[in-house]
Amino acid sequence: MRTTVRLRDDLLKRAKRRAAEEGRTLTSIIEEGVALVLAGPGPRRRERVEVPVASATGGVLPGVDLNRSSDLEAVMDER
């Protein structure tokens, strides 16, 4: 089957060089690489992580507008 593959320039140069050294086609080098990746183990499943939820109450300090970073910076500078 014919398809288009985009490779980084340095990777393509290395693959062409290897193919020439081994007297093979670029296609055979790419096919071998894809076959090696597919023969290996698949991606590992990550365990679900429970993120703790804060039980703090209160809210934003008086005079702090979270849409204005300068307000927050001013309060932080005071501390």
HELIX and SHEET records of a PDB file:
HELIX    1   1 ASP A    9  GLU A   22  1                                  14    
HELIX    2   2 LEU A   26  ALA A   39  1                                  14    
HELIX    3   3 SER A   69  GLU A   78  1                                  10    
END                                                                             
